[in-house]
């Protein structure tokens, strides 16, 4: 009798594991997609409102250049060293973009005080 129980026990474990993995797989396969925002190249939803480097409210129309806007999304200038370098480098091309009729805007969740360290 014990031999049968020893044989069944591993089979039950295996069956349980197979069913558990099948259940987890079916849950993962049926997961809904997460909306992560507009796709690259998509139009910006209107009305678009943000704060400028002084903390004053602005709209997309306020930052649109003659030929358009180069819009940059920055994780954080306060702690991200890669973002800090990116903001400094981007400031170097602002004048060239303006000559071509484009404005440059960087969006971040940082406060205007933090972003003032990187303003042109």
PyMOL commands that set and color helices and strands:
alter all, ss='L'
color gray80, all
select helices_A, chain A and resi 2-29+60-63+81-99+112-118
alter helices_A, ss='H'
color red, helices_A
select strands_A, chain A and resi 49-51+57-59+68-73+102-107
alter strands_A, ss='S'
color yellow, strands_A
deselect
rebuild
show_as cartoon
